[in-house]
């Protein structure tokens, strides 16, 4: 007999709108991840996070490296929510970028096409 998870993993999802991100979002929902909110950008994500009574277990951020202020925004977000786990998501496979994210305190870096549910489970459950 299978038991239902009483405390589902909660997630915030900060990303731009795209069919790939829509599919990842929908897959998370169907795989028992409780997506608390979805935001188009980091600034709006911060506003939504600040309105919550309890922060999510994990925050997934689809990185937009065309934004020249992305590093500063990520650093600020990480400093404001130091106890939350962060997963970066991107199509850029660049060692320099990945190293920077880990220096900011990100828990995981997931390339597009990799299993996001597994990444979340790994980060939240060790």
N, C-alpha and C positions, 0 to 999 in steps of 0.2 A: 504494500500500500504506500503510495507516494504522499508525502506531506507537503502542504503549501507553505512557502516561506512567509512567516508572520511579519518579518521586518525586511521588506524588499530593499534593494540597493536604490538609493536616490541619486539622481544626476541632474546637473544643469548642462545645457547644450548651447554653446555660443558658436554660431557659424553663419556663413552667408547662405543664401538660398540657392540650392542647386539640386538637380535630380539625384545625384550621388548622396548628398547630405540628407535629403528627404528619405531616401531608402535606408540609410544608416539609422536615422531617427526612428523610422517605423519598425525596423528590426529590433531596436532596443526596447521599444514599447511591447512588442510581441514576445520578447524574451524575459519578461518580468522585471525590467528596469523601470523604475518610476521616474520618468522625466518630469521634473518639477516645472521647468520652463525652458523655452527655446528663445534665444535672442539673436538678432542679426549682427551685433557688434559688441565689443568689450564694454564700451561706455554704458550701453543699455543693460548689458549683463550685470554690471556693478549695481545699477539702480535696482534691478530685480532681486539680486542677492541681498542687498541692504534691506529690502522690504520683508524678507523671510524671518520667521521666528527661529527656525532651525536650518542651518546650512546643509546642502546636499553632501552625500558621501564623496562625490567626485564631480569635477567640472571638466567637460570635454570642450576643447577649443580648436576649431578649424582655423588654422593660421592663414592670415592674409598678409603675405610678405610684401605686397605692393604698397601697404601702408607704412610710410617711413617711421612712424611713431610706435610700431608694434612692440619693439623691445621695451620701451618705457611703459607702455600700457600693461604688458605682461608682468613686468617687475612690480608695478603698483598693485595690480590685481593679486599677485602672489603675496605681497606684504600685508594687504588688507585681510586676506583669508588664509592665514598661515597654517591652519589646521586642516584645511580641505585638501584633498588629493587632486592633482591636475594631470590631465592627459592631453597632450598636444596631438593634433591630427593634421596631416598635410600630404601633399604629393611631392614634396621636396625631400630628396634623400641626400642631405649634405651634412657631413660630419661636424662642420663648424656650427651649423644651426642647431643640431641635436645637442652638442656640447653646451651651447649657450642656454638651451632650455633646461638642461639638468643643473646648470649653475644657478638658474632662477628657482630651482626647487621643484621642477616638474617631476612627476613620478614615472611617466611613461611617454614614449613617442610612438605613434601609430601611423604608418604609411597608409594611404588610401589603398583599399583592397585587403588589408589585414583584418583579422577578426576583432572588432571593437568590443563585443560582449566578453570575449576571453581576456582582453586587456583590462577591462573594468574589473572583472572577477579577480585577476592577478593583483591589481592595485589595492582593491578594497579588502580582499581576504588573505593577502600575503602570498 
